């Protein structure tokens, strides 16, 4: 049995020739197949042919490989005519591209059940003229292999040189994306590791249609957790799309994605995309280094503003304008921080500063698409943004959608983060106080609602006062003295009674309403009230005790005391 592997081809830039994957249809155009006739399975003429085997024995199935042409004189088939339909099914399941048969010497005709099965499965069955030798077929296929490989190598070198030129001439990620789009004639994009689009180039109508497909999250994030490296065919995306990783050492910078609506891309396309991804990694590394230098000056200035040592408001506004920022408008200070302790380890071992850099880049990307004049900087363990609030709008109308866009749906390695938001301020000299408000909201929100908390300072209520008490032991002592046995954090019964007590306080001791909300019988709740008063005192008649109990329950609600 002779074997011959044919490499998959690739697509050239518009106006140039390119190697393509050999299909059954293009194979039949070779001189060796002159006079050949497709007698079944014509619907499968677009199957890719990458190798060829000669069938010498009936039990060929374990030996065949996918995308292969199987040649036979009919000798192995002459005594197996009853099982030829099953043979066709087995070959198709093994991925064979076509079956080429020479008749008359050992077999006069192929049985109808076999041809019917080939038609049903779209497995081309080709009759080769008697005068054609298999050596001619294999020789021409081998010639095609050499030609395609040489063409592919030449094409790869051309692409590599073009991409390297981008780096050498100072080009960036946008230039790499544009080059890939031009090379393949599709929509190309570069995303972060969790799918936020950094750059995309292609037809606007194709971009709009793709954003509505299943490969994108409604927030605009490409679903990298679903579209792993390789070629993908999805029902609601025309053609196919290929995904390759953009890596530099152990750092995963993101993904290079190419959408081609006209065909299913091949392994050779992936090879060229991987070269482009290498260049994209160099460009991203360079841009990260430049951004780091620029961010140092921007970050130092923003720290001075938030510390109140940047000068008079007019000077702050003027200097901010020189950095491309607009501080001459009402804003809220937003502080967001990763929850690195409770989050699972990142797949590529990111730690410390790298995490914050990526988190900062995510905020810059989302906020920058909305308004490029908004200051967004990463500090040691947090990201700070000064989001503008239009007149007459509530801060939540600006903040909440922005946080949702950064969070996406939690895929692709994104880290949990909490967010604190200040009151609206109208002058730069009010920013230091607003910054402290945002940090306070972040701290309290995390304690109350965990690592995904979004807390506005104006909504903290009494928690703002409780958070000012630094001595957690004093708070714990107050809880124990006020709640007694109800302060036991390990007791299910104590937790159940605390819930009943909280609901009674929330309803202003309305027994009927409390029973309805807790789904208790009226008499059951009366019994619970008696038990609560034995444990904590006559709270139904003592308003000062009710205040103490309400505060103690608020302290219990705060986490990490």
GUVODREN-177977 format. One record per residue (C-alpha): residue in three letters; x, y, z. Coordinates in Angstrom, 3 decimals, m for minus. Layout:
N
PT type       c1       c2       c3
PT  ala        X        Y        Z
...
END
This chain:
561
PT type       c1       c2       c3
PT  unk    0.000    0.000    0.000
PT  unk    1.578    3.297   m1.133
PT  unk    0.881    6.515    0.787
PT  unk    1.124   10.155   m0.241
PT  unk    0.274   13.176    1.926
PT  unk   m1.020   16.353    0.343
PT  unk   m0.761   19.595    2.369
PT  unk   m3.719   21.884    2.716
PT  unk   m3.443   25.170    0.870
PT  unk   m4.124   28.724    1.778
PT  unk   m5.657   31.829    0.365
PT  unk   m3.665   34.646   m1.189
PT  unk   m4.203   38.362   m0.866
PT  unk   m6.543   39.857   m3.363
PT  unk   m4.939   39.999   m6.790
PT  unk   m2.359   37.239   m6.121
PT  unk   m2.160   33.496   m6.708
PT  unk   m2.260   31.171   m3.765
PT  unk   m2.122   27.457   m3.072
PT  unk   m5.507   26.012   m2.238
PT  unk   m6.602   22.728   m0.801
PT  unk   m6.927   20.123   m3.533
PT  unk  m10.497   18.899   m3.749
PT  unk  m11.883   15.914   m5.622
PT  unk  m13.081   18.307   m8.321
PT  unk   m9.650   19.904   m8.820
PT  unk   m7.979   16.488   m8.667
PT  unk  m10.144   15.275  m11.571
PT  unk   m8.716   18.107  m13.661
PT  unk   m5.274   16.479  m13.568
PT  unk   m4.216   14.871  m16.895
PT  unk   m4.073   11.443  m15.289
PT  unk   m7.837   11.631  m14.733
PT  unk   m8.671   12.528  m18.350
PT  unk  m11.743   10.527  m19.314
PT  unk  m12.578    9.674  m15.678
PT  unk  m16.262    9.588  m14.771
PT  unk  m17.971   10.297  m11.446
PT  unk  m20.683    7.641  m11.176
PT  unk  m21.830    8.319   m7.598
PT  unk  m21.425   10.769   m4.719
PT  unk  m21.222   13.866   m6.902
PT  unk  m22.322   16.060   m3.978
PT  unk  m18.963   15.391   m2.330
PT  unk  m16.721   16.809   m5.066
PT  unk  m15.626   19.583   m2.698
PT  unk  m14.029   17.083   m0.313
PT  unk  m10.367   17.847    0.330
PT  unk   m7.783   15.362   m0.929
PT  unk   m4.538   15.398    1.009
PT  unk   m3.213   11.874    0.477
PT  unk   m3.600    8.784   m1.737
PT  unk   m3.581    5.052   m1.003
PT  unk   m3.794    1.959   m3.179
PT  unk   m6.316   m0.648   m2.020
PT  unk   m4.889   m4.164   m2.300
PT  unk   m6.905   m6.096    0.305
PT  unk  m10.612   m6.087    1.250
PT  unk   m9.961   m5.225    4.918
PT  unk   m8.564   m1.814    4.028
PT  unk  m10.635    0.223    6.490
PT  unk   m8.227    0.076    9.474
PT  unk   m5.419    1.368    7.241
PT  unk   m7.033    4.369    5.582
PT  unk   m6.662    7.952    6.783
PT  unk   m8.943   10.915    6.444
PT  unk   m8.926   13.193    3.374
PT  unk   m7.395   10.433    1.253
PT  unk   m8.043    9.145   m2.278
PT  unk   m8.388    5.355   m2.375
PT  unk   m7.334    3.716   m5.656
PT  unk   m8.293    0.139   m6.566
PT  unk   m8.387   m2.171   m9.599
PT  unk  m11.484   m3.859   m8.228
PT  unk   m9.536   m6.992   m7.334
PT  unk  m10.168   m6.634   m3.577
PT  unk  m13.854   m5.992   m4.303
PT  unk  m14.651   m8.898   m6.566
PT  unk  m15.597  m11.335   m3.789
PT  unk  m17.151   m8.756   m1.473
PT  unk  m19.911   m7.365   m3.673
PT  unk  m22.574   m8.041   m1.067
PT  unk  m20.819   m5.890    1.525
PT  unk  m19.707   m2.995   m0.659
PT  unk  m22.410   m0.658    0.656
PT  unk  m21.110   m1.290    4.174
PT  unk  m17.573   m0.693    2.901
PT  unk  m18.586    2.696    1.493
PT  unk  m20.161    3.611    4.839
PT  unk  m17.015    2.576    6.717
PT  unk  m14.738    4.501    4.374
PT  unk  m16.888    7.607    4.699
PT  unk  m16.822    7.362    8.482
PT  unk  m13.025    7.134    8.313
PT  unk  m12.974   10.395    6.326
PT  unk  m11.966    9.029    2.905
PT  unk  m12.443   11.720    0.240
PT  unk  m13.056    9.573   m2.848
PT  unk  m12.870    6.054   m4.228
PT  unk  m11.280    5.620   m7.695
PT  unk  m11.926    2.253   m9.413
PT  unk  m10.664    0.591  m12.613
PT  unk  m13.237   m1.916  m13.889
PT  unk  m13.383   m4.783  m16.426
PT  unk  m10.283   m6.710  m15.419
PT  unk  m11.559   m8.055  m12.077
PT  unk  m15.007   m6.486  m11.766
PT  unk  m17.393   m5.543  m14.559
PT  unk  m19.643   m3.198  m12.644
PT  unk  m20.226   m1.820   m9.185
PT  unk  m23.443   m2.931   m7.466
PT  unk  m26.314   m0.474   m7.195
PT  unk  m26.535   m0.652   m3.358
PT  unk  m22.924    0.493   m3.196
PT  unk  m23.543    3.434   m5.549
PT  unk  m26.743    4.357   m3.707
PT  unk  m24.869    4.450   m0.401
PT  unk  m22.146    6.603   m1.987
PT  unk  m24.795    9.017   m3.276
PT  unk  m26.446    9.159    0.122
PT  unk  m23.180    9.938    1.879
PT  unk  m21.713   12.178   m0.811
PT  unk  m18.623    9.975   m1.199
PT  unk  m17.455   10.363   m4.823
PT  unk  m16.916    7.114   m6.716
PT  unk  m14.776    7.683   m9.815
PT  unk  m14.289    5.299  m12.748
PT  unk  m10.740    5.567  m14.038
PT  unk  m10.083    4.685  m17.718
PT  unk   m8.471    1.296  m18.257
PT  unk   m5.423    2.751  m19.967
PT  unk   m4.519    4.949  m16.996
PT  unk   m1.879    3.516  m14.705
PT  unk   m1.938    4.127  m10.986
PT  unk    1.687    5.185  m11.209
PT  unk    0.584    8.078  m13.419
PT  unk   m2.006    9.124  m10.848
PT  unk    0.449    8.918   m7.948
PT  unk    3.154   10.749   m9.933
PT  unk    0.863   13.654  m10.777
PT  unk   m0.426   13.833   m7.224
PT  unk    3.154   13.830   m5.973
PT  unk    3.977   16.651   m8.381
PT  unk    1.024   18.593   m7.020
PT  unk    2.280   17.962   m3.503
PT  unk    5.705   19.390   m4.295
PT  unk    4.169   22.334   m6.134
PT  unk    1.741   23.129   m3.322
PT  unk    4.408   22.818   m0.658
PT  unk    6.766   25.082   m2.547
PT  unk    3.957   27.554   m3.123
PT  unk    2.935   27.395    0.516
PT  unk    6.518   27.970    1.655
PT  unk    6.877   30.895   m0.712
PT  unk    3.583   32.302    0.449
PT  unk    4.516   31.892    4.107
PT  unk    7.811   33.671    3.561
PT  unk    6.013   36.499    1.774
PT  unk    3.527   36.842    4.612
PT  unk    6.283   36.668    7.224
PT  unk    8.254   39.410    5.481
PT  unk    5.190   41.615    5.154
PT  unk    4.361   41.197    8.834
PT  unk    7.953   41.753    9.955
PT  unk    8.030   44.950    7.907
PT  unk    5.080   46.174    9.955
PT  unk    7.084   45.813   13.160
PT  unk   10.300   47.265   11.694
PT  unk    8.486   50.350   10.420
PT  unk    6.842   51.004   13.784
PT  unk    3.441   49.549   12.976
PT  unk    1.109   48.386   15.690
PT  unk   m1.665   45.894   16.301
PT  unk   m4.049   47.771   14.001
PT  unk   m1.574   47.354   11.144
PT  unk   m1.239   43.623   11.797
PT  unk   m5.018   43.247   11.835
PT  unk   m5.374   45.209    8.609
PT  unk   m2.678   43.099    6.947
PT  unk   m4.348   39.823    7.946
PT  unk   m7.696   41.101    6.681
PT  unk   m6.124   42.042    3.342
PT  unk   m4.241   38.750    3.046
PT  unk   m7.293   36.586    3.526
PT  unk  m10.063   38.875    2.353
PT  unk  m12.093   38.428    5.549
PT  unk  m12.711   40.180    8.842
PT  unk   m9.719   39.998   11.173
PT  unk   m9.583   41.013   14.791
PT  unk   m7.286   40.933   17.800
PT  unk   m8.820   40.401   21.228
PT  unk   m7.594   40.145   24.777
PT  unk   m7.352   36.712   26.385
PT  unk  m10.910   37.049   27.650
PT  unk  m12.291   38.295   24.336
PT  unk  m12.430   42.088   24.483
PT  unk  m11.856   43.345   20.968
PT  unk   m8.700   45.482   20.688
PT  unk   m8.667   45.885   16.913
PT  unk  m10.841   44.689   14.033
PT  unk  m10.691   45.301   10.296
PT  unk  m13.208   44.154    7.709
PT  unk  m16.491   44.918    6.047
PT  unk  m18.760   46.940    8.419
PT  unk  m21.813   44.867    7.498
PT  unk  m19.953   41.653    8.316
PT  unk  m18.798   43.121   11.644
PT  unk  m22.365   44.123   12.548
PT  unk  m23.742   40.677   11.658
PT  unk  m21.075   38.859   13.651
PT  unk  m21.760   40.908   16.782
PT  unk  m25.285   39.445   16.753
PT  unk  m24.049   35.847   16.436
PT  unk  m23.482   33.242   19.129
PT  unk  m19.695   33.692   19.081
PT  unk  m20.063   37.131   20.687
PT  unk  m21.436   37.995   24.108
PT  unk  m24.059   40.803   24.153
PT  unk  m21.443   43.033   25.804
PT  unk  m19.370   42.822   22.591
PT  unk  m16.860   40.326   23.956
PT  unk  m15.699   37.479   21.695
PT  unk  m16.361   34.222   23.527
PT  unk  m12.794   32.931   23.841
PT  unk  m13.919   30.314   26.367
PT  unk  m15.967   28.671   23.583
PT  unk  m13.876   29.416   20.472
PT  unk  m10.658   27.593   21.305
PT  unk   m7.616   27.559   19.021
PT  unk   m8.378   26.068   15.592
PT  unk  m10.957   26.359   12.830
PT  unk  m14.628   26.585   13.799
PT  unk  m17.846   26.222   11.824
PT  unk  m20.905   27.639   13.611
PT  unk  m24.508   27.558   12.403
PT  unk  m25.133   31.293   12.636
PT  unk  m21.708   32.375   11.292
PT  unk  m21.218   32.126    7.499
PT  unk  m18.222   30.130    6.310
PT  unk  m15.771   29.571    9.137
PT  unk  m13.540   31.367   11.573
PT  unk  m10.026   30.536   12.755
PT  unk   m8.599   31.335   16.187
PT  unk   m4.927   31.363   17.219
PT  unk   m3.308   32.390   20.496
PT  unk   m1.136   35.488   20.735
PT  unk    1.592   34.489   23.169
PT  unk    4.902   35.895   24.302
PT  unk    6.626   33.358   26.519
PT  unk    4.122   32.288   29.159
PT  unk    2.039   35.441   28.768
PT  unk   m1.197   34.986   26.853
PT  unk   m1.804   38.366   25.225
PT  unk   m5.042   37.349   23.526
PT  unk   m6.393   35.909   20.292
PT  unk   m6.045   36.593   16.584
PT  unk   m9.349   35.724   14.913
PT  unk  m10.170   35.587   11.213
PT  unk  m13.684   35.242    9.803
PT  unk  m13.987   34.011    6.205
PT  unk  m17.637   33.845    5.073
PT  unk  m16.844   31.994    1.845
PT  unk  m15.103   28.803    2.882
PT  unk  m13.873   26.486    5.606
PT  unk  m10.321   27.448    6.441
PT  unk   m7.534   24.893    6.476
PT  unk   m4.544   23.962    8.658
PT  unk   m2.313   25.953    6.303
PT  unk   m4.388   29.054    7.017
PT  unk   m3.762   28.438   10.715
PT  unk   m0.028   28.193   10.041
PT  unk    0.030   31.629    8.435
PT  unk   m2.206   33.055   11.160
PT  unk    0.181   31.717   13.788
PT  unk    2.987   33.677   12.121
PT  unk    0.802   36.750   12.176
PT  unk    0.024   36.093   15.845
PT  unk    3.755   36.077   16.613
PT  unk    4.093   39.519   15.047
PT  unk    0.968   40.671   16.899
PT  unk    2.572   39.502   20.169
PT  unk    5.651   41.630   19.403
PT  unk    3.444   44.631   18.621
PT  unk    1.383   44.175   21.774
PT  unk    4.501   43.808   23.900
PT  unk    5.863   47.030   22.411
PT  unk    2.587   48.867   22.968
PT  unk    2.395   47.607   26.545
PT  unk    5.915   48.955   27.193
PT  unk    5.038   52.333   25.690
PT  unk    1.766   52.453   27.590
PT  unk    3.579   51.627   30.816
PT  unk    5.851   54.648   30.403
PT  unk    2.968   56.946   29.501
PT  unk    0.837   55.541   32.301
PT  unk    3.520   56.326   34.838
PT  unk    3.256   60.048   34.133
PT  unk   m0.526   59.935   33.838
PT  unk   m0.807   57.832   36.961
PT  unk    1.479   60.110   38.960
PT  unk   m0.598   63.126   37.975
PT  unk   m3.889   61.410   38.832
PT  unk   m2.487   60.363   42.218
PT  unk   m1.575   63.972   42.892
PT  unk   m5.085   65.087   41.908
PT  unk   m6.714   62.505   44.190
PT  unk   m4.346   63.450   47.017
PT  unk   m5.163   67.160   46.620
PT  unk   m1.621   68.223   45.764
PT  unk   m1.949   68.899   42.005
PT  unk   m2.586   72.626   42.346
PT  unk   m5.520   74.952   41.768
PT  unk   m8.589   73.596   39.951
PT  unk   m7.865   75.647   36.827
PT  unk   m4.298   74.288   36.686
PT  unk   m5.556   70.717   37.149
PT  unk   m8.074   71.092   34.322
PT  unk   m5.428   72.583   32.009
PT  unk   m2.842   69.892   32.704
PT  unk   m5.438   67.155   32.350
PT  unk   m6.377   68.569   28.955
PT  unk   m2.736   68.284   27.848
PT  unk   m2.944   64.575   28.685
PT  unk   m6.131   64.179   26.674
PT  unk   m8.429   64.161   29.708
PT  unk  m11.482   66.292   30.397
PT  unk  m11.956   67.153   34.092
PT  unk  m14.045   70.259   33.533
PT  unk  m17.405   68.507   34.040
PT  unk  m19.361   66.611   36.731
PT  unk  m17.816   63.199   37.433
PT  unk  m17.922   60.316   39.856
PT  unk  m14.791   58.596   41.058
PT  unk  m14.930   54.852   40.452
PT  unk  m12.518   52.486   42.179
PT  unk  m12.414   48.830   41.090
PT  unk  m10.235   46.132   42.651
PT  unk   m9.599   42.495   41.776
PT  unk  m10.433   39.823   44.310
PT  unk   m7.175   37.894   43.968
PT  unk   m7.479   35.944   47.226
PT  unk  m10.766   34.147   46.610
PT  unk  m10.436   33.858   42.832
PT  unk   m9.135   30.655   41.209
PT  unk   m5.577   30.631   39.894
PT  unk   m5.179   31.982   36.361
PT  unk   m4.372   29.384   33.719
PT  unk   m0.995   30.838   32.780
PT  unk    0.123   31.805   36.245
PT  unk   m0.495   35.569   36.208
PT  unk    0.294   37.184   39.493
PT  unk    0.378   40.647   40.984
PT  unk    1.220   43.508   38.605
PT  unk    0.356   41.556   35.449
PT  unk   m3.164   40.992   36.726
PT  unk   m3.622   44.688   37.474
PT  unk   m2.209   45.653   34.070
PT  unk   m4.717   43.421   32.302
PT  unk   m7.515   44.647   34.530
PT  unk   m6.552   48.252   33.779
PT  unk   m6.438   47.498   30.046
PT  unk   m9.953   46.063   30.264
PT  unk  m11.273   49.253   31.865
PT  unk   m9.403   51.449   29.384
PT  unk  m10.831   49.466   26.493
PT  unk  m14.441   49.653   27.666
PT  unk  m14.356   53.270   28.865
PT  unk  m12.224   54.444   25.942
PT  unk  m14.774   53.225   23.414
PT  unk  m17.399   55.337   25.196
PT  unk  m15.279   58.440   25.820
PT  unk  m11.527   58.649   25.176
PT  unk  m11.202   61.740   27.408
PT  unk  m12.043   59.853   30.630
PT  unk   m9.057   59.297   32.971
PT  unk   m8.536   55.577   33.654
PT  unk   m5.399   54.507   35.502
PT  unk   m4.218   51.449   37.408
PT  unk   m2.642   51.914   40.819
PT  unk   m0.926   49.270   42.933
PT  unk   m4.014   47.153   43.576
PT  unk   m6.905   49.045   42.003
PT  unk   m8.159   50.834   38.926
PT  unk   m9.465   54.391   39.188
PT  unk  m11.735   56.025   36.600
PT  unk  m13.353   59.463   36.637
PT  unk  m16.608   58.833   34.801
PT  unk  m18.599   61.847   33.575
PT  unk  m22.242   62.065   34.622
PT  unk  m24.528   64.082   32.302
PT  unk  m26.702   66.724   33.932
PT  unk  m29.938   65.244   35.232
PT  unk  m28.644   61.654   35.102
PT  unk  m28.139   59.306   38.012
PT  unk  m24.603   57.963   38.480
PT  unk  m25.921   54.403   38.247
PT  unk  m27.078   55.030   34.666
PT  unk  m23.436   55.575   33.683
PT  unk  m21.602   53.296   36.092
PT  unk  m23.709   50.140   36.026
PT  unk  m23.557   49.513   32.229
PT  unk  m19.807   50.213   32.224
PT  unk  m19.180   47.703   35.014
PT  unk  m21.377   45.175   33.222
PT  unk  m19.369   45.588   30.018
PT  unk  m16.079   45.041   31.839
PT  unk  m17.466   42.001   33.630
PT  unk  m19.033   40.442   30.522
PT  unk  m20.296   36.955   31.363
PT  unk  m17.256   35.843   33.355
PT  unk  m15.521   33.797   30.653
PT  unk  m12.019   33.564   29.256
PT  unk  m10.128   33.843   32.559
PT  unk  m11.637   37.123   33.792
PT  unk  m11.087   37.818   37.481
PT  unk  m13.840   38.717   39.983
PT  unk  m13.750   42.383   40.980
PT  unk  m15.610   44.756   43.258
PT  unk  m16.424   48.387   42.511
PT  unk  m17.005   51.452   44.669
PT  unk  m18.527   54.704   43.406
PT  unk  m18.436   58.199   44.933
PT  unk  m20.969   60.987   44.898
PT  unk  m20.998   63.333   41.900
PT  unk  m18.441   66.143   42.158
PT  unk  m18.226   69.261   39.998
PT  unk  m14.712   70.556   40.679
PT  unk  m11.225   68.988   40.785
PT  unk  m10.724   70.169   44.366
PT  unk  m13.577   67.846   45.402
PT  unk  m11.908   64.767   43.892
PT  unk   m9.806   63.790   46.965
PT  unk  m12.949   63.464   49.099
PT  unk  m14.745   61.633   46.282
PT  unk  m11.838   59.201   45.995
PT  unk  m12.106   58.348   49.686
PT  unk  m15.863   57.887   49.267
PT  unk  m15.318   55.444   46.398
PT  unk  m12.730   53.478   48.336
PT  unk  m15.041   53.359   51.347
PT  unk  m17.893   52.109   49.148
PT  unk  m15.588   49.460   47.682
PT  unk  m14.525   48.271   51.127
PT  unk  m18.027   48.113   52.582
PT  unk  m19.543   46.663   49.422
PT  unk  m17.037   43.820   49.465
PT  unk  m17.844   43.059   53.078
PT  unk  m21.559   43.024   52.424
PT  unk  m21.831   41.450   48.994
PT  unk  m18.586   39.647   48.260
PT  unk  m16.050   39.838   45.410
PT  unk  m18.507   41.001   42.716
PT  unk  m19.973   43.897   44.718
PT  unk  m20.946   47.197   43.105
PT  unk  m21.559   49.784   45.843
PT  unk  m22.463   53.482   45.567
PT  unk  m21.412   55.639   48.515
PT  unk  m24.845   57.285   48.782
PT  unk  m26.491   53.872   49.175
PT  unk  m24.376   52.601   52.084
PT  unk  m26.581   54.067   54.806
PT  unk  m25.549   53.109   58.307
PT  unk  m22.816   50.849   56.935
PT  unk  m20.816   54.007   56.190
PT  unk  m20.703   54.735   59.924
PT  unk  m19.938   51.138   60.882
PT  unk  m17.105   50.981   58.394
PT  unk  m15.387   53.893   60.150
PT  unk  m14.761   51.646   63.177
PT  unk  m11.363   50.080   62.566
PT  unk  m11.403   47.867   65.649
PT  unk  m13.281   44.759   64.528
PT  unk  m12.953   43.269   68.029
PT  unk  m15.001   46.134   69.435
PT  unk  m17.702   45.494   66.850
PT  unk  m17.674   41.769   67.610
PT  unk  m17.979   42.524   71.316
PT  unk  m20.962   44.804   70.644
PT  unk  m22.661   42.065   68.605
PT  unk  m22.114   39.452   71.305
PT  unk  m23.371   41.707   74.093
PT  unk  m26.452   42.760   72.132
PT  unk  m27.498   39.501   70.472
PT  unk  m26.285   37.008   73.061
PT  unk  m26.768   33.443   71.805
PT  unk  m28.083   34.797   68.504
PT  unk  m24.544   35.947   67.655
PT  unk  m23.404   32.335   67.209
PT  unk  m22.244   32.183   63.580
PT  unk  m22.117   28.371   63.562
PT  unk  m25.686   27.739   64.732
PT  unk  m28.410   27.177   62.144
PT  unk  m31.088   27.945   64.748
PT  unk  m29.407   31.247   65.666
PT  unk  m29.252   32.250   61.992
PT  unk  m32.928   31.376   61.566
PT  unk  m33.925   33.466   64.593
PT  unk  m31.780   36.385   63.401
PT  unk  m33.698   36.306   60.120
PT  unk  m36.989   36.429   61.999
PT  unk  m35.772   39.301   64.157
PT  unk  m34.530   41.239   61.113
PT  unk  m37.883   40.829   59.365
PT  unk  m39.763   42.015   62.452
PT  unk  m37.609   45.126   62.587
PT  unk  m38.008   45.688   58.837
PT  unk  m41.806   45.556   59.130
PT  unk  m41.875   47.793   62.230
PT  unk  m43.046   44.830   64.366
PT  unk  m46.023   44.098   62.104
PT  unk  m46.662   40.493   63.137
PT  unk  m49.139   39.670   60.383
PT  unk  m46.892   41.053   57.625
PT  unk  m43.819   39.310   59.040
PT  unk  m45.670   35.982   59.199
PT  unk  m46.753   36.430   55.587
PT  unk  m43.254   37.225   54.317
PT  unk  m41.649   34.369   56.225
PT  unk  m44.476   31.956   55.438
PT  unk  m45.123   31.268   59.135
PT  unk  m48.416   30.672   60.900
PT  unk  m49.417   33.657   63.022
PT  unk  m49.189   31.631   66.249
PT  unk  m45.795   30.226   65.237
PT  unk  m44.452   33.740   64.867
PT  unk  m45.938   34.723   68.241
PT  unk  m44.033   31.828   69.802
PT  unk  m40.816   32.963   68.083
PT  unk  m41.274   36.524   69.374
PT  unk  m41.563   35.202   72.919
PT  unk  m38.397   33.169   72.438
PT  unk  m36.537   36.151   70.982
PT  unk  m37.502   38.349   73.932
PT  unk  m36.199   35.712   76.328
PT  unk  m32.865   35.757   74.427
PT  unk  m32.335   39.462   73.742
PT  unk  m34.789   41.354   75.933
PT  unk  m38.127   43.197   75.500
PT  unk  m37.420   44.608   72.051
PT  unk  m41.141   44.915   71.230
PT  unk  m41.526   47.624   73.878
PT  unk  m38.010   49.121   74.114
PT  unk  m37.137   51.371   71.119
PT  unk  m33.511   51.810   72.261
PT  unk  m33.044   48.048   72.336
PT  unk  m34.528   47.807   68.854
PT  unk  m31.934   50.335   67.647
PT  unk  m29.110   48.321   69.225
PT  unk  m30.439   45.113   67.704
PT  unk  m30.754   46.712   64.266
PT  unk  m27.135   47.917   64.431
PT  unk  m25.900   44.528   65.663
PT  unk  m27.671   42.761   62.817
PT  unk  m26.073   45.208   60.357
PT  unk  m22.657   44.385   61.798
PT  unk  m23.366   40.656   61.396
PT  unk  m24.260   41.321   57.765
PT  unk  m20.827   42.848   57.192
PT  unk  m18.220   40.289   56.209
PT  unk  m14.627   39.683   57.215
PT  unk  m14.881   41.335   60.618
END
